[in-house]
Amino acid sequence: MLFLTSAWTWAWPWWGTVVAINVVNLLIAIYVFYRSKTSKTDDYTPYKKKLRIAGIIFISVAMYRSIFISRYLTQLAWFNTILNSTLLIRTFALFAEMSFAYLIMSVLLRLNKDFSTNDSMKDTKLMVFLKTKSPIYFFWFIGIANVFAFGGSITKIRLLFAIEETFWGIGFLLITPFVLIQLRTLVKLEDTKLKEALKMYKTFLIIMAVFCVGYVSYSLLYHLPIEYWPAAIEQLQMANPIPEFRFGFSAIKDALLVVNQTHDYDAWGGLGFVIWHSGYFTLCGWMVLYFMNAPRKLLNK
């Protein structure tokens, strides 16, 4: 099915700007990746290599998705081509989102090896969970979220997308306390030499603290209770759900092959979609570029 509607006047300049930013991000990511091959080998080498591979995956997918904009539920597409396929892009998104989660998990776990919190808190059961388990649970929650995202993309059941977004919110909620505790401890650190050695972690924690607090607040106060769950419940209560539920092989084929091309502002979701798309494919990319530098304890020369 293909439908064309009126475009908003700044659609193409907006699209071009986001794409251009992602092209630059990819060039920087490639430079960071290849520069690491000539760097000296040390104990952090395997850690750095894995983070840079994950970063390249995320940035590459982000560039692709910034070109071929899509919406899973309604299978909207910026271009009338299978390259803009909902199922294809959802598959690419799986690798990107798991790479994003892996980057965050890996840095948090590495931080635990390089720096411990103050003695009064480090031995409590809660702190042990936050240090050793919450980053891992975060990673697996993002993985579970992707399962529901695939289900929603194929069946068009909004409930599955609501569950997906809930797992994202819970995942970031889990790591937020530890991020804030570690940041507070680093800021108050009196050992100037250690503070200097841990400055990459401090920058990482500042980025993560802003992102986690912002995302969790947005998710729990607006995204889930106002956008996703009411719409999911409303669809389930419809005698004839909109969009129609789809199942079986035909649903998979439909998600892969059908693209509904449009540049209509309202069809895409208006300002809310523009803000989300612009932020996801710029801010998250910049975060990943920093994470690719492998935050670590700087060794004494």
C-alpha positions as CSV (number, residue, x, y, z in Angstrom):
1,M,0.0,0.0,0.0
2,L,1.3,3.4,-0.9
3,F,-0.1,6.8,-0.1
4,L,1.3,10.3,-0.7
5,T,0.2,13.4,1.2
6,S,1.3,17.0,1.5
7,A,4.8,17.6,2.8
8,W,5.6,20.2,5.4
9,T,7.8,23.0,3.9
10,W,10.9,22.3,5.9
11,A,10.8,18.5,5.7
12,W,13.7,18.1,3.3
13,P,16.0,20.7,5.0
14,W,15.3,18.9,8.3
15,W,16.0,15.5,6.8
16,G,19.2,16.7,5.1
17,T,20.5,18.3,8.4
18,V,20.0,15.1,10.4
19,V,21.5,13.0,7.6
20,A,24.5,15.3,7.4
21,I,25.1,15.2,11.1
22,N,25.1,11.4,10.9
23,V,27.5,11.3,8.0
24,V,29.9,13.4,10.0
25,N,29.4,11.2,13.1
26,L,30.2,8.1,11.0
27,L,33.4,9.7,9.6
28,I,34.5,10.5,13.2
29,A,33.7,7.0,14.3
30,I,35.7,5.5,11.5
31,Y,38.6,7.7,12.4
32,V,38.4,6.8,16.1
33,F,38.2,3.1,15.2
34,Y,41.2,3.1,12.9
35,R,43.3,5.3,15.2
36,S,42.9,2.7,17.9
37,K,44.7,0.2,15.8
38,T,47.9,2.2,16.0
39,S,47.6,2.8,19.8
40,K,49.9,1.1,22.3
41,T,48.7,-2.2,23.6
42,D,47.8,-2.3,27.3
43,D,45.4,-4.0,29.7
44,Y,42.5,-1.9,28.3
45,T,43.1,-3.0,24.7
46,P,40.3,-5.7,24.5
47,Y,37.9,-3.3,26.3
48,K,38.7,-0.5,23.9
49,K,38.3,-2.8,20.9
50,K,34.9,-4.1,21.9
51,L,33.6,-0.6,22.6
52,R,34.8,0.8,19.3
53,I,33.2,-2.1,17.4
54,A,29.9,-1.5,19.2
55,G,30.2,2.2,18.5
56,I,30.8,1.7,14.8
57,I,27.7,-0.5,14.7
58,F,25.5,2.1,16.4
59,I,26.7,5.0,14.4
60,S,26.4,3.1,11.1
61,V,22.8,2.1,11.8
62,A,22.0,5.6,13.0
63,M,23.1,7.0,9.6
64,Y,21.1,4.4,7.7
65,R,18.0,5.1,9.8
66,S,18.4,8.9,9.5
67,I,18.2,8.4,5.7
68,F,15.4,5.9,5.6
69,I,13.1,7.3,8.3
70,S,10.3,4.9,9.4
71,R,7.6,4.2,11.9
72,Y,7.0,0.6,12.8
73,L,3.3,0.6,13.7
74,T,2.0,2.2,10.6
75,Q,5.0,1.2,8.4
76,L,5.5,4.8,7.3
77,A,8.5,5.3,5.1
78,W,10.4,8.3,3.8
79,F,11.2,6.6,0.5
80,N,9.2,4.1,-1.5
81,T,11.8,1.3,-1.5
82,I,12.3,-2.0,0.4
83,L,15.4,-0.3,1.9
84,N,12.9,1.6,3.9
85,S,11.2,-1.6,5.0
86,T,9.9,-1.7,8.6
87,L,11.2,-5.2,9.3
88,L,14.6,-4.5,7.7
89,I,15.1,-1.3,9.8
90,R,13.8,-3.0,12.9
91,T,16.5,-5.7,12.4
92,F,19.2,-3.0,12.1
93,A,17.8,-1.3,15.1
94,L,18.2,-4.5,17.2
95,F,22.0,-4.4,16.5
96,A,22.3,-0.7,17.2
97,E,20.3,-0.7,20.4
98,M,22.1,-3.7,21.8
99,S,25.4,-2.0,20.9
100,F,24.2,1.1,22.8
101,A,23.3,-1.0,25.8
102,Y,26.6,-2.9,25.6
103,L,28.6,0.4,25.6
104,I,26.9,1.6,28.8
105,M,27.1,-1.8,30.5
106,S,30.8,-2.2,29.7
107,V,31.8,1.2,30.9
108,L,29.9,0.9,34.2
109,L,31.4,-2.6,34.9
110,R,34.9,-1.4,34.0
111,L,34.4,1.6,36.3
112,N,33.7,-0.8,39.1
113,K,37.1,-2.4,38.6
114,D,38.9,0.8,38.4
115,F,37.2,2.7,41.2
116,S,35.2,1.7,44.3
117,T,32.7,3.8,46.2
118,N,33.2,4.9,49.7
119,D,33.6,2.2,52.4
120,S,30.4,3.0,54.2
121,M,28.3,1.9,51.1
122,K,30.3,-0.6,49.1
123,D,29.5,-3.6,51.2
124,T,25.8,-3.2,51.4
125,K,23.6,-5.7,49.5
126,L,22.0,-2.8,47.6
127,M,25.4,-1.4,46.5
128,V,26.6,-4.8,45.5
129,F,23.5,-5.2,43.3
130,L,23.9,-1.8,41.8
131,K,27.6,-2.3,41.1
132,T,27.6,-5.9,39.8
133,K,24.1,-6.6,38.6
134,S,22.2,-3.5,37.6
135,P,24.4,-2.9,34.4
136,I,23.8,-6.5,33.4
137,Y,20.1,-6.4,34.0
138,F,20.0,-3.1,32.1
139,F,21.6,-4.8,29.1
140,W,19.2,-7.8,29.2
141,F,16.1,-5.5,29.7
142,I,17.0,-3.7,26.4
143,G,17.3,-7.1,24.8
144,I,13.9,-8.1,26.0
145,A,12.5,-4.8,24.9
146,N,13.7,-5.6,21.3
147,V,11.7,-8.9,21.3
148,F,8.5,-6.9,22.0
149,A,9.5,-4.3,19.4
150,F,9.7,-7.0,16.8
151,G,6.4,-8.4,17.9
152,G,4.7,-5.0,17.7
153,S,6.2,-4.3,14.3
154,I,4.8,-7.5,12.8
155,T,1.4,-7.8,14.6
156,K,0.6,-4.1,14.9
157,I,-0.4,-4.6,18.6
158,R,0.3,-1.4,20.4
159,L,0.5,-3.3,23.7
160,L,3.7,-4.9,22.6
161,F,5.3,-1.5,22.0
162,A,4.1,-0.3,25.4
163,I,5.8,-3.2,27.0
164,E,8.9,-2.5,25.0
165,E,9.1,1.1,26.1
166,T,8.4,0.0,29.7
167,F,11.5,-2.3,29.6
168,W,13.5,0.6,28.3
169,G,12.3,2.8,31.2
170,I,13.0,0.2,33.8
171,G,16.4,-0.5,32.4
172,F,17.6,3.0,32.7
173,L,15.8,3.4,36.1
174,L,17.9,0.5,37.4
175,I,21.3,2.1,36.6
176,T,20.4,5.6,37.5
177,P,21.0,5.3,41.3
178,F,24.5,3.9,40.7
179,V,25.4,6.5,38.1
180,L,24.4,9.3,40.5
181,I,26.2,7.6,43.5
182,Q,29.4,7.2,41.5
183,L,29.3,10.7,40.1
184,R,28.8,12.2,43.6
185,T,31.7,10.1,44.9
186,L,34.0,11.2,42.1
187,V,33.1,14.9,42.5
188,K,33.9,14.8,46.2
189,L,37.1,12.8,45.8
190,E,39.9,14.5,47.6
191,D,42.8,12.6,46.1
192,T,43.8,14.9,43.2
193,K,46.0,12.4,41.4
194,L,43.2,9.8,41.5
195,K,40.7,12.4,40.4
196,E,42.8,13.3,37.4
197,A,43.2,9.6,36.5
198,L,39.5,9.1,36.6
199,K,38.5,12.2,34.7
200,M,37.3,10.2,31.7
201,Y,34.9,8.3,33.9
202,K,33.7,11.6,35.4
203,T,32.7,12.9,32.0
204,F,31.0,9.6,31.2
205,L,29.0,9.8,34.4
206,I,28.0,13.4,33.8
207,I,26.7,12.4,30.4
208,M,24.9,9.4,31.8
209,A,23.4,11.2,34.8
210,V,21.9,13.9,32.5
211,F,20.6,11.3,30.1
212,C,19.3,8.9,32.7
213,V,17.5,11.5,34.8
214,G,16.0,13.1,31.7
215,Y,15.0,9.8,30.0
216,V,13.6,8.2,33.1
217,S,11.6,11.3,34.0
218,Y,10.2,11.6,30.5
219,S,9.5,7.9,30.3
220,L,7.7,7.5,33.7
221,L,5.9,10.9,33.8
222,Y,4.8,11.3,30.1
223,H,5.9,8.7,27.6
224,L,4.4,5.6,29.2
225,P,1.4,6.9,31.2
226,I,0.2,9.5,28.6
227,E,1.4,8.2,25.2
228,Y,1.9,4.5,25.1
229,W,-0.3,2.7,27.6
230,P,-3.6,4.6,27.0
231,A,-3.2,4.1,23.3
232,A,-2.4,0.4,23.8
233,I,-5.5,-0.1,26.1
234,E,-7.7,1.8,23.7
235,Q,-6.7,-0.4,20.7
236,L,-7.4,-3.5,22.7
237,Q,-10.9,-2.3,23.5
238,M,-11.8,-1.6,19.9
239,A,-14.1,-4.0,18.1
240,N,-12.1,-3.4,15.0
241,P,-8.6,-2.4,16.1
242,I,-6.8,0.4,14.3
243,P,-4.4,-0.6,12.9
244,E,-5.7,-4.1,12.3
245,F,-3.9,-6.9,14.1
246,R,-1.9,-9.2,11.8
247,F,-0.5,-12.7,12.4
248,G,1.4,-15.5,10.7
249,F,3.7,-15.5,7.7
250,S,1.6,-13.0,5.9
251,A,2.2,-10.5,8.7
252,I,6.0,-11.0,8.5
253,K,5.9,-10.6,4.7
254,D,3.8,-7.5,5.0
255,A,6.2,-5.9,7.6
256,L,9.1,-6.7,5.2
257,L,7.7,-5.6,1.9
258,V,5.0,-3.0,2.4
259,V,6.1,0.7,2.8
260,N,3.7,3.5,3.1
261,Q,5.6,6.5,1.8
262,T,4.6,9.9,3.1
263,H,6.1,13.2,4.1
264,D,3.0,14.4,5.8
265,Y,3.7,16.2,9.1
266,D,0.7,14.9,11.0
267,A,1.1,11.4,9.7
268,W,4.6,11.2,11.2
269,G,3.4,12.5,14.5
270,G,4.1,16.2,14.3
271,L,6.5,18.0,16.6
272,G,6.8,15.1,19.0
273,F,8.2,12.8,16.3
274,V,10.5,15.5,15.0
275,I,12.0,16.1,18.4
276,W,12.4,12.4,19.1
277,H,13.9,11.6,15.7
278,S,16.3,14.6,15.8
279,G,17.4,13.9,19.4
280,Y,17.9,10.2,19.0
281,F,19.9,10.5,15.8
282,T,22.1,13.3,17.0
283,L,22.5,13.3,20.9
284,C,22.8,9.5,21.2
285,G,25.3,9.5,18.3
286,W,27.4,12.1,20.1
287,M,27.2,10.1,23.3
288,V,28.4,7.0,21.5
289,L,31.3,8.8,20.0
290,Y,32.5,9.7,23.4
291,F,31.9,6.1,24.7
292,M,34.0,4.8,21.8
293,N,37.0,6.5,23.4
294,A,36.7,3.8,26.1
295,P,36.4,5.7,29.4
296,R,39.1,4.3,31.7
297,K,41.5,5.0,34.4
298,L,44.4,6.9,32.9
299,L,47.7,5.3,33.6
300,N,50.6,7.2,35.1
301,K,53.3,8.0,32.5
